[in-house]
Amino acid sequence: MRPPQNPSKRTPERESTHNTADLLEKALNEAGFQSWGFAIYRCTYQSDSDWEEFLRRYRWHVADALEGDNGLDLLESFKMTIFENEALFGGVGVSTSTATIREHFQQWATTAIQEEQGVSPDRLAFANDAARYRLCLFVDEESLQSVLRTPLEDCFNKNAFVNMLNGWWKEESLDDHDPEDLDDDELEAVRQELLNGYGPIEGCTVNDVGWMKVSFCAAGLEGFSRLGEDGIFMYFISKTRLHILR
């Protein structure tokens, strides 16, 4: 086996591009950011002990993934920002619209990117760089129990998931499409999808509903670091009709 051309400083036997911790560190350095990690919204309040166990498991998976890449140094810059407010967020995804979270998240992100990273909110337009301020997680009872039912070390279990929300999503409309960029057939296809679409989710019948289910592991180190790769951000936010992303 040939030695790697660009060996990882953490795992020299592997290419740096095959070390998730290296990829994350590179993305943070290029963006000039000091911290990383998704904000998490608590949307179920049936059991405080279940919630604490969920958070413990989430921390464990992040640390375990970093340890596997000899990257535990990045735990120092990992931020678990938790929002708990039963009156505001209780029942989101079940009886309450995700718009409640989105409104709160936008206000938080606009301020937090300045306070945490020292950069202008204009940076929010750079989706990959600013993933912490573009996407967040929300945990309802269904996703909470899916994680608790799964053995802790079974990272690749297909049944454990959380919900990832695009904090800056707006429902697609025909006005979003420039007629000069589409021929008549393509424009008609867009029109028909918007008219007929899919079964409604929160009243939205288009494919992109602004949030989706992602596997538990994809919501930690792996998911955050992959958002810095070309095209991956759009992959995360475009396949949102309640698919499990793995």
PyMOL commands that set and color helices and strands:
alter all, ss='L'
color gray80, all
select helices_A, chain A and resi 16-18+20-31+48-68+72-77+86-89+99-117+121-125+131-133+141-148+174-176+179-181+184-195+217-219+221-226+232-238
alter helices_A, ss='H'
color red, helices_A
select strands_A, chain A and resi 39-42+82-84+135-139+161-166+211-215+244-245
alter strands_A, ss='S'
color yellow, strands_A
deselect
rebuild
show_as cartoon
